[in-house]
């Protein structure tokens, strides 16, 4: 069973590091213990940020990243175990471990975390620039970029296997010179949907997210997550973090975003 002893008073960072250390071995644990470890790490991390008073001083994309990590940890902990388990959640648990470690490292809660902060911060800054590049494109090319990053539709008429998807940077580098020359995208050949329709929907949904969440979604796209998943996960996370007392303006009347988590009872 997991160690459920309280975090040492005055040492919340030690509790966060210990909880994440337990989760490092989640594949050798029962799923019940793995889910419990994720939940414990989530709440300790949330408490640490809340007690520090530093959350509101984060860049908007890092606020979104911390809150998304909390959301993923909460989902791992609370989804019905009768129908979900390690095979379903493997990528989510690994994502939570990485993002929770980065969130803790931002507060100096993990020893030897300098390289993690540096690399993860580099990716966040790259995402800021990539989102600026995407927004600078005409709408038709924004649609095309997100469409290029999306896998073939399940009921496509094509018989041939789908080609490998480009990276976000590759899709942007393809779109930028054509867009600057005024060349429109070439219509797709998939008959199951009007050309660009899915891309238009994705661009619209992405643009409705708060700005920091848009950047975080773009970072995840650059990391290989499909646009639909990145945007849907962001929207879901914005809803889920209400359980931590965090209300974000796009889907809640108050308080306005950014919002510092309220203390837990």
Secondary structure, 3 states (H helix, E strand, C coil): CCCCCCCCCCCHHHHHHHHHHHHCCHHHCCHHHHHHHHHHHHHHHHHHHHHHCCHHHCCHHHHHHHHHHHHHHHHHHHCCCCCCCHHHHHHHHHHHHHHHHHHHHHCCCCCCCHHHHHHHHHHHHHHHHHHHHHHHCCHHHHHHHHHHCCCCCCCCCCCCCCCCCCCHHHHHHHHHHHHHCCCCCCCCCCCCCCCCHHHHHHHHHHHCCCHHHHHHHHHHHHCCCCHHHHHHHHHHHHHHHHHHCCCCCCCCCCCCCCCCCCCCC
